[in-house]
Structure formats: C-alpha cells, structure tokens
Amino acid sequence: MPSRGVRDRSPPGLLASKADAANAQSVEEAEREKPHRTRGSDDGAGIHELSGLNRLYSLLTMDEQEPVQVVELRISYRYAIAHPWVIQAIGGFLSAYFMEHPGFRVQRYMEELASGTHLWICEVPPSMKVLRLLKRLKEDIPPCNAQQIATDLPARPRYLIDCPE
C-alpha cells in the first residue's frame, strides 16, 4: 500500500522496477518509524522533535522569536551607473551575510524607476549593527559614501550608498 505523500505512477498492483519497489519499501519503513501522537496527548503543544536537518533551527514559536527591524539599503543612480557590477556584488554579499548571521534576511530587491535607485529591504535582528554590515560591504565595493538617511520616526531606517563627493 503506497504511503501518504508518495505518488505511485505505475499501473495498479505493479511496480515499474526493482528501484521503485525498494523506494516504496523504504518509504513505508520510514512511515512506520515516525512517532505518532495519540488523541488528547499534547493537544495544542505540538511535537518538537529534531531531525538531523532541522537541528539548526530553534524551537521557538513565532510569538517567542526576537523582533526584527526592517531597514532599507539603497544604491544611488549615480553610483550604479559609475559601477554597474556593484548591484550584483551587493546581492551576493547580502546572500553571504544571510548565511553568516541567522536572523538577517533580504525581504525584497527592487529598482525604483522614478529615482533610478536600487533598493534592498532587509530584516535585521536587534542585536545586529547595520553600520557594521555597511563597513564590511564598503571593503568589497569601489570607494563610496555610506550614510543613514534621515526619516520620520514611524518609517524604517534607510541607508544610502553613493559616490564620494
């Protein structure tokens, strides 16, 4: 009998090959080995078991995770025209930074057509310093002026990378 979540594409009652038979058997064995929750036990609490793959993740629920700050990182049109390869380099840098610092995440990248600026919207944990990220980024790109743009209080912090004066 095929397990849930596994689609058997062979004709009913027949397995296409020995590999399919072995795969179906290993899936069935894995299903039998999974822990099952009985009715009434741990209702609402959920089962928090860690497999080899998800040991890297915490057991915190969404409500328990530390709050994140959303910031904008902008590249001026002038700087992007002077160094066109920088847009791809910054995207790669931010991807690598994501791998180094859990909690940091790029939500979105866009190019604002009206101003010509390139914009990355990032989630930053409160313990992380954005100025440190900018300092490391400045080491990998051509000389630039990186500064925080003044905004009203409810707006998210904005940082601009532009050509030096």
C-alpha positions as CSV (number, residue, x, y, z in Angstrom):
1,M,0.0,0.0,0.0
2,P,1.5,3.4,-1.0
3,S,2.3,5.8,1.8
4,R,0.8,9.2,2.1
5,G,2.7,11.9,0.2
6,V,4.2,9.4,-2.2
7,R,2.6,9.1,-5.7
8,D,2.9,5.8,-7.3
9,R,2.8,6.3,-11.1
10,S,3.0,2.6,-12.0
11,P,-0.1,0.6,-13.1
12,P,-2.2,-0.6,-10.1
13,G,-0.7,-3.7,-8.5
14,L,2.6,-3.4,-10.4
15,L,5.8,-1.6,-9.6
16,A,7.8,-0.3,-12.5
17,S,11.2,-1.6,-11.4
18,K,13.2,-3.0,-8.5
19,A,14.3,0.5,-7.6
20,D,10.7,1.6,-7.3
21,A,10.0,-1.5,-5.1
22,A,12.9,-0.6,-2.8
23,N,11.9,3.0,-2.7
24,A,8.3,2.1,-1.8
25,Q,9.6,-0.3,0.9
26,S,11.9,2.3,2.4
27,V,9.1,5.0,2.5
28,E,6.8,2.5,4.2
29,E,9.5,1.7,6.8
30,A,10.1,5.4,7.4
31,E,6.4,6.0,7.9
32,R,6.2,3.1,10.5
33,E,9.2,4.6,12.4
34,K,7.7,8.1,12.7
35,P,6.4,8.9,16.2
36,H,2.6,9.1,16.3
37,R,0.6,11.4,18.6
38,T,-2.3,9.8,20.3
39,R,-5.5,11.7,20.5
40,G,-5.6,14.0,23.5
41,S,-1.9,14.0,24.1
42,D,0.0,17.2,23.7
43,D,-3.1,18.9,22.2
44,G,-2.0,22.4,21.1
45,A,1.5,21.9,22.2
46,G,2.8,20.1,19.1
47,I,5.7,17.6,18.9
48,H,9.1,19.2,18.8
49,E,11.5,16.6,17.6
50,L,14.7,17.5,16.0
51,S,15.9,15.6,12.9
52,G,19.4,15.9,11.5
53,L,18.3,18.6,9.1
54,N,16.3,20.9,11.4
55,R,18.6,20.9,14.4
56,L,19.9,24.2,13.1
57,Y,16.5,25.8,13.8
58,S,15.2,26.9,17.1
59,L,12.1,25.5,18.8
60,L,10.7,29.0,19.4
61,T,7.3,29.7,18.1
62,M,6.6,32.8,16.0
63,D,5.4,34.7,19.1
64,E,8.6,33.8,21.1
65,Q,11.2,34.9,18.4
66,E,13.0,38.1,18.9
67,P,11.6,41.0,17.0
68,V,13.3,42.1,13.8
69,Q,14.0,45.6,12.5
70,V,13.3,46.2,8.8
71,V,15.9,48.5,7.1
72,E,16.4,49.8,3.6
73,L,19.7,49.7,1.8
74,R,19.8,51.9,-1.2
75,I,22.3,52.4,-4.0
76,S,22.1,55.8,-5.8
77,Y,21.6,56.0,-9.5
78,R,24.9,57.9,-9.9
79,Y,26.8,55.1,-8.1
80,A,25.1,52.3,-10.0
81,I,25.9,54.0,-13.4
82,A,29.5,54.5,-12.4
83,H,29.9,50.9,-11.2
84,P,27.2,48.7,-12.8
85,W,28.6,45.4,-11.5
86,V,28.1,46.6,-7.9
87,I,24.4,45.7,-7.9
88,Q,25.1,42.0,-8.4
89,A,28.1,42.2,-6.0
90,I,25.9,43.6,-3.2
91,G,23.2,41.0,-3.9
92,G,25.9,38.3,-3.5
93,F,27.3,40.0,-0.4
94,L,23.9,40.1,1.3
95,S,23.3,36.4,0.4
96,A,26.6,35.5,2.1
97,Y,25.7,37.7,5.1
98,F,22.5,35.8,5.4
99,M,24.5,32.6,5.7
100,E,26.8,34.1,8.4
101,H,24.2,35.8,10.6
102,P,21.0,34.0,11.4
103,G,18.1,36.4,11.7
104,F,19.3,38.6,8.8
105,R,17.2,38.2,5.7
106,V,16.7,40.1,2.4
107,Q,12.9,40.5,2.1
108,R,13.0,42.1,-1.3
109,Y,15.1,43.8,-4.0
110,M,13.8,46.4,-6.4
111,E,14.8,49.2,-8.7
112,E,12.9,52.4,-8.2
113,L,12.2,53.6,-11.7
114,A,11.4,57.2,-10.7
115,S,14.7,57.8,-8.9
116,G,16.9,55.1,-10.5
117,T,18.0,53.8,-7.1
118,H,18.4,50.1,-6.3
119,L,16.8,49.1,-3.1
120,W,17.2,46.1,-0.8
121,I,14.7,45.7,2.1
122,C,16.3,43.6,4.8
123,E,15.2,42.1,8.1
124,V,17.8,42.7,10.8
125,P,17.8,41.3,14.3
126,P,18.0,44.0,17.0
127,S,21.4,42.7,18.2
128,M,23.0,43.3,14.8
129,K,24.5,46.6,13.9
130,V,23.7,47.8,10.3
131,L,26.7,50.2,10.3
132,R,29.0,47.1,10.8
133,L,27.4,45.5,7.8
134,L,28.0,48.7,5.7
135,K,31.6,48.8,6.9
136,R,32.2,45.3,5.7
137,L,30.3,46.0,2.4
138,K,32.5,49.1,1.7
139,E,35.6,46.8,1.8
140,D,34.2,44.8,-1.2
141,I,33.0,47.6,-3.5
142,P,34.6,50.7,-5.0
143,P,35.1,53.8,-2.8
144,C,31.7,55.2,-1.7
145,N,30.0,57.3,0.8
146,A,27.6,55.3,3.0
147,Q,25.2,57.2,5.3
148,Q,21.9,56.9,7.1
149,I,19.2,59.0,5.5
150,A,17.0,61.0,8.0
151,T,13.4,59.7,8.1
152,D,10.4,60.3,10.2
153,L,10.1,58.0,13.3
154,P,7.5,55.6,12.0
155,A,9.5,55.0,8.8
156,R,12.1,52.3,8.7
157,P,15.8,53.3,8.8
158,R,17.3,54.0,5.4
159,Y,20.9,53.8,4.3
160,L,22.3,55.2,1.1
161,I,25.5,54.2,-0.8
162,D,26.6,57.0,-3.1
163,C,29.6,58.2,-5.0
164,P,32.2,60.0,-2.8
165,E,32.0,63.8,-3.1
